[in-house]
Amino acid sequence: MKPFLLLATRPEDAAADGEAAALRRLGGLEAVDLHRVRLEQAPLPELDLTDHAGVILGGGPFNSSDADKSELQQRIEADLARVLDQVFADRVPFLGLCYGIGTVTSHLGGLVDRGFGEPVGAVTVSVTAEGREDPLLAEVGEEFRAFVGHKEAVARLPEGAVLLATGQSCPVQMYRIGTHCWVTQFHPELDAAGIKERIHVYRDAGYFEPEQVDQLCAEADRAGVTPVVHSIVRRFVDLHR
């Protein structure tokens, strides 16, 4: 089996390693089956994406709508633009999580802004009629609970996008382009332990006040996140092994 490629941008080792471990566990992947490239550490090497079963873009500290971007963010965005050009030219299977939805939307001419950000916590996600026919959402039912935490969101879908899931405070929670590219605003890879780890890692990143850490961790334990939300990762992997 070809390995999957994980493109990561988290500079914090705990968050980066936790993300990779969750994706391996939920995808039923061995270490050799997930090739991770940490874009925040070095420029993207020359890669032929067709050497991989699919590409996963994890979350991260950057926002596509940032007005004042650092040189690192600009370099990462340029690297990801090259990746996405090949994803769409060669129809490479792609799954983008949180940061991934902003990156793909901006790349394809949609609009990402600060109008629909959501605080760290769990929300109810509703599956659209089109979503109920999508192979990645086959196990989640008509609605589910998932963890979120983002400063920006999709305000206008790119041309050709199929809305798969929506929410009360954030109207675009998941969409698909063609039959090979999926992006989510929520985090299908996160359970209570995972979100609590990130709460501690990002306590000073502006998602919440630092003194809220204990409260947010307690809320995560009783958030009622639907376990089948994790099936999205497994189904992406199984569909493209």
Contacts in CASP RR format, 6 or more apart in sequence:
PFRMAT RR
TARGET T0000
AUTHOR 0000-0000-0000
METHOD contacts of the structure
MODEL  1
MKPFLLLATRPEDAAADGEAAALRRLGGLEAVDLHRVRLEQAPLPELDLT
DHAGVILGGGPFNSSDADKSELQQRIEADLARVLDQVFADRVPFLGLCYG
IGTVTSHLGGLVDRGFGEPVGAVTVSVTAEGREDPLLAEVGEEFRAFVGH
KEAVARLPEGAVLLATGQSCPVQMYRIGTHCWVTQFHPELDAAGIKERIH
VYRDAGYFEPEQVDQLCAEADRAGVTPVVHSIVRRFVDLHR
1 33 0 8 1.000
1 53 0 8 1.000
1 241 0 8 1.000
2 51 0 8 1.000
2 52 0 8 1.000
2 53 0 8 1.000
2 54 0 8 1.000
3 32 0 8 1.000
3 33 0 8 1.000
3 34 0 8 1.000
3 35 0 8 1.000
3 52 0 8 1.000
3 53 0 8 1.000
4 29 0 8 1.000
4 33 0 8 1.000
4 34 0 8 1.000
4 35 0 8 1.000
4 52 0 8 1.000
4 53 0 8 1.000
4 54 0 8 1.000
4 55 0 8 1.000
4 56 0 8 1.000
4 237 0 8 1.000
4 240 0 8 1.000
5 34 0 8 1.000
5 35 0 8 1.000
5 36 0 8 1.000
5 37 0 8 1.000
5 47 0 8 1.000
5 49 0 8 1.000
5 52 0 8 1.000
5 54 0 8 1.000
5 55 0 8 1.000
5 56 0 8 1.000
6 19 0 8 1.000
6 20 0 8 1.000
6 23 0 8 1.000
6 34 0 8 1.000
6 35 0 8 1.000
6 36 0 8 1.000
6 37 0 8 1.000
6 56 0 8 1.000
6 58 0 8 1.000
7 37 0 8 1.000
7 39 0 8 1.000
7 44 0 8 1.000
7 55 0 8 1.000
7 56 0 8 1.000
7 57 0 8 1.000
7 58 0 8 1.000
7 80 0 8 1.000
7 83 0 8 1.000
8 16 0 8 1.000
8 19 0 8 1.000
8 20 0 8 1.000
8 36 0 8 1.000
8 37 0 8 1.000
8 38 0 8 1.000
8 39 0 8 1.000
8 40 0 8 1.000
8 58 0 8 1.000
8 59 0 8 1.000
8 60 0 8 1.000
9 38 0 8 1.000
9 39 0 8 1.000
9 40 0 8 1.000
9 58 0 8 1.000
9 59 0 8 1.000
9 60 0 8 1.000
9 61 0 8 1.000
9 62 0 8 1.000
9 76 0 8 1.000
9 99 0 8 1.000
10 16 0 8 1.000
10 19 0 8 1.000
10 38 0 8 1.000
10 40 0 8 1.000
10 58 0 8 1.000
10 59 0 8 1.000
10 60 0 8 1.000
10 61 0 8 1.000
11 40 0 8 1.000
11 41 0 8 1.000
11 61 0 8 1.000
12 201 0 8 1.000
12 202 0 8 1.000
14 197 0 8 1.000
14 201 0 8 1.000
15 60 0 8 1.000
15 197 0 8 1.000
15 198 0 8 1.000
15 201 0 8 1.000
15 202 0 8 1.000
16 38 0 8 1.000
18 194 0 8 1.000
18 197 0 8 1.000
19 58 0 8 1.000
19 59 0 8 1.000
19 189 0 8 1.000
20 34 0 8 1.000
20 36 0 8 1.000
22 189 0 8 1.000
22 190 0 8 1.000
22 191 0 8 1.000
22 194 0 8 1.000
23 29 0 8 1.000
23 34 0 8 1.000
23 56 0 8 1.000
23 189 0 8 1.000
23 233 0 8 1.000
24 30 0 8 1.000
24 31 0 8 1.000
24 33 0 8 1.000
24 34 0 8 1.000
26 188 0 8 1.000
26 189 0 8 1.000
26 230 0 8 1.000
26 233 0 8 1.000
26 234 0 8 1.000
27 233 0 8 1.000
27 234 0 8 1.000
27 236 0 8 1.000
27 237 0 8 1.000
27 238 0 8 1.000
28 234 0 8 1.000
28 237 0 8 1.000
29 237 0 8 1.000
35 52 0 8 1.000
37 44 0 8 1.000
37 45 0 8 1.000
37 47 0 8 1.000
39 76 0 8 1.000
39 79 0 8 1.000
39 80 0 8 1.000
40 72 0 8 1.000
40 76 0 8 1.000
43 75 0 8 1.000
43 79 0 8 1.000
44 79 0 8 1.000
44 82 0 8 1.000
44 83 0 8 1.000
49 55 0 8 1.000
49 83 0 8 1.000
49 86 0 8 1.000
49 87 0 8 1.000
49 90 0 8 1.000
49 92 0 8 1.000
50 90 0 8 1.000
50 92 0 8 1.000
52 92 0 8 1.000
53 93 0 8 1.000
53 237 0 8 1.000
53 240 0 8 1.000
53 241 0 8 1.000
54 92 0 8 1.000
54 93 0 8 1.000
54 94 0 8 1.000
54 95 0 8 1.000
54 240 0 8 1.000
55 83 0 8 1.000
55 87 0 8 1.000
55 92 0 8 1.000
55 93 0 8 1.000
55 94 0 8 1.000
55 95 0 8 1.000
56 94 0 8 1.000
56 95 0 8 1.000
56 96 0 8 1.000
56 97 0 8 1.000
56 236 0 8 1.000
57 80 0 8 1.000
57 83 0 8 1.000
57 94 0 8 1.000
57 95 0 8 1.000
57 96 0 8 1.000
57 97 0 8 1.000
57 99 0 8 1.000
57 100 0 8 1.000
57 103 0 8 1.000
58 96 0 8 1.000
58 97 0 8 1.000
58 98 0 8 1.000
58 99 0 8 1.000
58 100 0 8 1.000
59 96 0 8 1.000
59 97 0 8 1.000
59 98 0 8 1.000
59 99 0 8 1.000
59 100 0 8 1.000
59 187 0 8 1.000
60 98 0 8 1.000
60 99 0 8 1.000
61 202 0 8 1.000
61 205 0 8 1.000
62 69 0 8 1.000
62 73 0 8 1.000
62 76 0 8 1.000
62 77 0 8 1.000
62 99 0 8 1.000
63 112 0 8 1.000
63 151 0 8 1.000
63 152 0 8 1.000
64 77 0 8 1.000
64 99 0 8 1.000
64 102 0 8 1.000
64 103 0 8 1.000
64 105 0 8 1.000
64 106 0 8 1.000
64 112 0 8 1.000
64 152 0 8 1.000
65 112 0 8 1.000
65 113 0 8 1.000
65 114 0 8 1.000
65 152 0 8 1.000
66 73 0 8 1.000
69 77 0 8 1.000
77 103 0 8 1.000
80 103 0 8 1.000
80 107 0 8 1.000
81 107 0 8 1.000
84 94 0 8 1.000
84 103 0 8 1.000
84 104 0 8 1.000
84 107 0 8 1.000
86 92 0 8 1.000
87 94 0 8 1.000
87 180 0 8 1.000
87 181 0 8 1.000
88 177 0 8 1.000
88 181 0 8 1.000
91 179 0 8 1.000
91 180 0 8 1.000
92 180 0 8 1.000
93 180 0 8 1.000
93 181 0 8 1.000
93 236 0 8 1.000
93 239 0 8 1.000
93 240 0 8 1.000
94 104 0 8 1.000
94 180 0 8 1.000
94 181 0 8 1.000
94 182 0 8 1.000
95 182 0 8 1.000
95 183 0 8 1.000
95 184 0 8 1.000
95 233 0 8 1.000
95 236 0 8 1.000
96 103 0 8 1.000
96 104 0 8 1.000
96 182 0 8 1.000
96 183 0 8 1.000
96 184 0 8 1.000
97 183 0 8 1.000
97 184 0 8 1.000
97 187 0 8 1.000
97 188 0 8 1.000
97 189 0 8 1.000
98 148 0 8 1.000
98 149 0 8 1.000
98 150 0 8 1.000
98 184 0 8 1.000
98 185 0 8 1.000
98 186 0 8 1.000
98 187 0 8 1.000
100 183 0 8 1.000
101 153 0 8 1.000
101 154 0 8 1.000
101 172 0 8 1.000
101 174 0 8 1.000
101 175 0 8 1.000
101 183 0 8 1.000
101 184 0 8 1.000
101 185 0 8 1.000
102 112 0 8 1.000
102 152 0 8 1.000
102 154 0 8 1.000
102 183 0 8 1.000
104 158 0 8 1.000
104 177 0 8 1.000
104 181 0 8 1.000
104 183 0 8 1.000
105 111 0 8 1.000
105 112 0 8 1.000
105 154 0 8 1.000
105 157 0 8 1.000
105 158 0 8 1.000
105 183 0 8 1.000
106 112 0 8 1.000
108 158 0 8 1.000
108 159 0 8 1.000
108 161 0 8 1.000
108 177 0 8 1.000
109 158 0 8 1.000
109 159 0 8 1.000
110 154 0 8 1.000
110 156 0 8 1.000
110 157 0 8 1.000
110 158 0 8 1.000
110 159 0 8 1.000
111 154 0 8 1.000
111 155 0 8 1.000
111 156 0 8 1.000
112 152 0 8 1.000
112 153 0 8 1.000
112 154 0 8 1.000
112 155 0 8 1.000
113 152 0 8 1.000
113 153 0 8 1.000
113 155 0 8 1.000
114 151 0 8 1.000
114 152 0 8 1.000
115 152 0 8 1.000
115 153 0 8 1.000
115 155 0 8 1.000
116 152 0 8 1.000
116 153 0 8 1.000
116 154 0 8 1.000
116 155 0 8 1.000
116 169 0 8 1.000
116 170 0 8 1.000
116 171 0 8 1.000
116 172 0 8 1.000
117 149 0 8 1.000
117 150 0 8 1.000
117 151 0 8 1.000
117 152 0 8 1.000
117 153 0 8 1.000
117 169 0 8 1.000
117 170 0 8 1.000
118 148 0 8 1.000
118 149 0 8 1.000
118 150 0 8 1.000
118 153 0 8 1.000
118 169 0 8 1.000
118 170 0 8 1.000
118 185 0 8 1.000
119 149 0 8 1.000
119 207 0 8 1.000
119 208 0 8 1.000
120 147 0 8 1.000
120 148 0 8 1.000
120 149 0 8 1.000
120 195 0 8 1.000
120 199 0 8 1.000
120 207 0 8 1.000
120 208 0 8 1.000
120 216 0 8 1.000
121 147 0 8 1.000
121 148 0 8 1.000
121 149 0 8 1.000
121 195 0 8 1.000
121 216 0 8 1.000
121 219 0 8 1.000
121 220 0 8 1.000
121 223 0 8 1.000
122 145 0 8 1.000
122 146 0 8 1.000
122 147 0 8 1.000
122 148 0 8 1.000
122 219 0 8 1.000
122 220 0 8 1.000
122 223 0 8 1.000
122 224 0 8 1.000
122 225 0 8 1.000
123 145 0 8 1.000
123 146 0 8 1.000
123 148 0 8 1.000
123 167 0 8 1.000
123 168 0 8 1.000
123 169 0 8 1.000
123 170 0 8 1.000
123 186 0 8 1.000
124 143 0 8 1.000
124 144 0 8 1.000
124 145 0 8 1.000
124 167 0 8 1.000
124 168 0 8 1.000
125 143 0 8 1.000
125 144 0 8 1.000
125 145 0 8 1.000
125 146 0 8 1.000
125 165 0 8 1.000
125 166 0 8 1.000
125 167 0 8 1.000
125 173 0 8 1.000
125 174 0 8 1.000
125 186 0 8 1.000
125 229 0 8 1.000
126 142 0 8 1.000
126 143 0 8 1.000
126 165 0 8 1.000
126 166 0 8 1.000
126 167 0 8 1.000
127 137 0 8 1.000
127 140 0 8 1.000
127 141 0 8 1.000
127 142 0 8 1.000
127 143 0 8 1.000
127 144 0 8 1.000
127 164 0 8 1.000
127 165 0 8 1.000
128 163 0 8 1.000
128 164 0 8 1.000
128 165 0 8 1.000
128 166 0 8 1.000
130 162 0 8 1.000
130 163 0 8 1.000
130 164 0 8 1.000
131 137 0 8 1.000
131 162 0 8 1.000
131 164 0 8 1.000
131 165 0 8 1.000
131 174 0 8 1.000
132 141 0 8 1.000
132 142 0 8 1.000
134 162 0 8 1.000
134 164 0 8 1.000
134 176 0 8 1.000
134 182 0 8 1.000
135 235 0 8 1.000
135 239 0 8 1.000
136 164 0 8 1.000
136 182 0 8 1.000
136 232 0 8 1.000
136 235 0 8 1.000
136 236 0 8 1.000
136 239 0 8 1.000
137 164 0 8 1.000
137 165 0 8 1.000
137 174 0 8 1.000
137 232 0 8 1.000
138 231 0 8 1.000
138 235 0 8 1.000
139 228 0 8 1.000
139 231 0 8 1.000
139 235 0 8 1.000
140 226 0 8 1.000
140 228 0 8 1.000
140 229 0 8 1.000
140 231 0 8 1.000
140 232 0 8 1.000
141 228 0 8 1.000
144 226 0 8 1.000
144 228 0 8 1.000
144 229 0 8 1.000
145 223 0 8 1.000
145 224 0 8 1.000
145 225 0 8 1.000
145 226 0 8 1.000
145 229 0 8 1.000
146 186 0 8 1.000
146 187 0 8 1.000
146 188 0 8 1.000
146 190 0 8 1.000
146 225 0 8 1.000
146 226 0 8 1.000
146 229 0 8 1.000
147 186 0 8 1.000
147 187 0 8 1.000
147 190 0 8 1.000
147 195 0 8 1.000
147 220 0 8 1.000
147 223 0 8 1.000
147 225 0 8 1.000
148 170 0 8 1.000
148 185 0 8 1.000
148 186 0 8 1.000
148 187 0 8 1.000
149 187 0 8 1.000
149 207 0 8 1.000
150 185 0 8 1.000
151 207 0 8 1.000
153 170 0 8 1.000
153 172 0 8 1.000
153 185 0 8 1.000
154 171 0 8 1.000
154 172 0 8 1.000
154 175 0 8 1.000
154 185 0 8 1.000
157 163 0 8 1.000
157 172 0 8 1.000
157 175 0 8 1.000
158 177 0 8 1.000
160 177 0 8 1.000
160 178 0 8 1.000
161 175 0 8 1.000
161 176 0 8 1.000
161 177 0 8 1.000
162 175 0 8 1.000
162 176 0 8 1.000
162 177 0 8 1.000
162 178 0 8 1.000
163 172 0 8 1.000
163 174 0 8 1.000
163 175 0 8 1.000
164 173 0 8 1.000
164 174 0 8 1.000
164 175 0 8 1.000
164 176 0 8 1.000
164 182 0 8 1.000
165 173 0 8 1.000
165 174 0 8 1.000
165 184 0 8 1.000
165 186 0 8 1.000
166 172 0 8 1.000
166 173 0 8 1.000
167 173 0 8 1.000
170 185 0 8 1.000
172 185 0 8 1.000
173 184 0 8 1.000
173 185 0 8 1.000
173 186 0 8 1.000
174 182 0 8 1.000
174 183 0 8 1.000
174 184 0 8 1.000
174 185 0 8 1.000
174 186 0 8 1.000
175 182 0 8 1.000
175 183 0 8 1.000
176 182 0 8 1.000
176 183 0 8 1.000
177 183 0 8 1.000
182 236 0 8 1.000
184 232 0 8 1.000
186 229 0 8 1.000
187 195 0 8 1.000
188 229 0 8 1.000
188 230 0 8 1.000
188 232 0 8 1.000
188 233 0 8 1.000
189 230 0 8 1.000
189 233 0 8 1.000
190 198 0 8 1.000
190 225 0 8 1.000
191 225 0 8 1.000
191 227 0 8 1.000
191 230 0 8 1.000
192 220 0 8 1.000
192 221 0 8 1.000
192 223 0 8 1.000
192 225 0 8 1.000
195 220 0 8 1.000
196 217 0 8 1.000
196 220 0 8 1.000
196 221 0 8 1.000
199 208 0 8 1.000
199 213 0 8 1.000
199 216 0 8 1.000
199 217 0 8 1.000
199 220 0 8 1.000
200 213 0 8 1.000
200 217 0 8 1.000
203 210 0 8 1.000
203 213 0 8 1.000
204 210 0 8 1.000
208 216 0 8 1.000
END
